[in-house]
Amino acid sequence: MAQWLKFFLVGVAETSAQACSTFEAIIALRQQLEGEKILSLGTKAKKGGLLLNHLYQHPIVDGAEVSSVTGYSLPTAYKLLEAFEELGILEETTGFQRNRKFVFQQYLDLFQG
């Protein structure tokens, strides 16, 4: 019984350490993106901040979702998505002209370790 309990507690400790490390990496990423990249959007920075906050809960988005989150028209939402892509925040994954999906890959990669 004691060996099993020790094994279990070691597993809990390792998982907790990994979760703390991932959380610290998320905070560092957020600070970097908010401090450097989002501010570079100028007049779109406020809506860009809304989109960035949304991406932490929904790391895969499309134009309609961004339009809903920001209140932008669909064409303007796509322009914001393209700006995020140019800044290296999002990656377009479909290769299509329409119905494109964008992924917050930097964020997802933090959970792969």
Beta strands, then each sheet from edge to edge (+ up, - down):
strand 1: 60-62
strand 2: 91-92
strand 3: 101-103
sheet 1: 1+ 3- 2+
end
